[in-house]
Every structure is written in structure tokens, then in C-alpha cells.
Amino acid sequence: MNYIKGKVRQLIFESDTGYKVGIMRLKETNDVDMEDFLNKTITFVGYFADLNKEDNYLFYGSLIYNEKYGYQYKVESYEHQEIEGKEALIAF
């Protein structure tokens, strides 16, 4: 399954049902369609139980095109990622 990995920068919209729209800085992917978005921000959409701004996540899903909002990453499932390396040292 295709994935993207990065840090959530901002949550734009949140509904009572758990549907969220946000912006992520993309750091890693295995999806060739997403390679143009590496080290850039991308809008993501999906249902989340909890999602914290400025945390790293691994999102599984696919790139979609919305006529009104442009390219978005539709998240089917996700995992919270622990920070590592230089970022972990700075956070400590």
C-alpha cells in the first residue's frame, strides 16, 4: 500500500464525525505519483481518531484531485511516528 510520511503543519477543518482536512510537510513516500511533492506541503483528508499538529505521521492512502481544492492525499489509515535523529535531540 502506498504511503506518505511527514509532519502535520496545520489542521484546516475538523468535523464532529472525525473528518479532518490538514496540511503536511512531505518527507518520504513510496508512491511515484507523490515524488513531486517531496519536501513540500500537501493537503490531506480523512477520518482520524486523534491527530496532533507538529507530530510526525505515516499516512496510507492515495493521491486524489478535487476540482475545487486541487490535489489532496486521501488517508485510509495512519500511524503516529516517533521523532528520531536531529529532530528528537532538538525536542529533548
Buried (B, 14 or more C-beta within 10 A) or exposed (E): EBBBBBBBBEBEEEEEEEEBBBBBBBEEBEBEEBEEBBEEBBBBBBEBEEBEEEEBBBBBBBBEEEEEEEBBBEBEEBEEBEBEEEEEEEEE
